[in-house]
Amino acid sequence: MPKIDSYVSSYLSADDLSEGPRLIRVENVYEEKVGRDNKLVMYAEGLNGVGVPLNKGNLEKLAEIFNSRDTDNWEGKLVTVFRDPSVQFQGKKVGGISFKRPKEGAKFGDPSVPF
């Protein structure tokens, strides 16, 4: 019988970011069925093959960070993904995934520059 601990999700969760923020490099964004809905899902180097389903708020944030509303223009761009404790669901703070610009000089794969 499989153990619950062996379940691996295809998508990033806020709990996956409990060790701190990660600098990632966008590979692509696809439309996928997530649950009952079609959503845009971002895949990136640094996420171990899992995608990030993007809600409207995160889509707007990423469009601002990358200065483009066309997700095709996001490929190769760096962004910091982190667990944001202020994210709300149905009016309650539950924590969630958010994005911010990387710190000046951050380079993908370079641990000497914090992001």
Secondary structure as UniProt FT lines:
FT   HELIX           4..6
FT   HELIX           14..17
FT   TURN            18..19
FT   STRAND          22..34
FT   TURN            35..36
FT   STRAND          37..45
FT   TURN            48..49
FT   STRAND          51..54
FT   HELIX           56..66
FT   HELIX           71..74
FT   TURN            75..76
FT   STRAND          78..84
FT   TURN            85..86
FT   STRAND          88..89
FT   TURN            90..91
FT   STRAND          92..93
FT   STRAND          96..100
FT   TURN            104..105
FT   TURN            108..109
FT   TURN            111..112
//
